[in-house]
Amino acid sequence: MAEILEIIMIVSFGASWPLNVMKSYKARTTKGKSLGFLCLIFFGYIAGIASKFVNESYMASINEKWYVLFFYFLNLFMVGLDLMLYFRNRKIDLAEKTN
């Protein structure tokens, strides 16, 4: 049951990331974004992934519970994309200030 609740949490958090990535891509600005927040979320997903790898009972049943890690990695990827777009958008913001 704990794994199901964890998946619900990860999927709920992860559902917003593709929308956030698209918004960042289209907005072409860092206004309304927080680099610190994105970095904390990114670090949090890394910690969540690491917790799975150091959990002996999880690793003993990874063949049956691989999907939990899949969602962690998927969310980490989406946050990573948003981080890359942040730096792209910051470059665009700086270029517009100099014009």
PyMOL commands that set and color helices and strands:
alter all, ss='L'
color gray80, all
select helices_A, chain A and resi 2-27+35-54+56-60+62-98
alter helices_A, ss='H'
color red, helices_A
deselect
rebuild
show_as cartoon
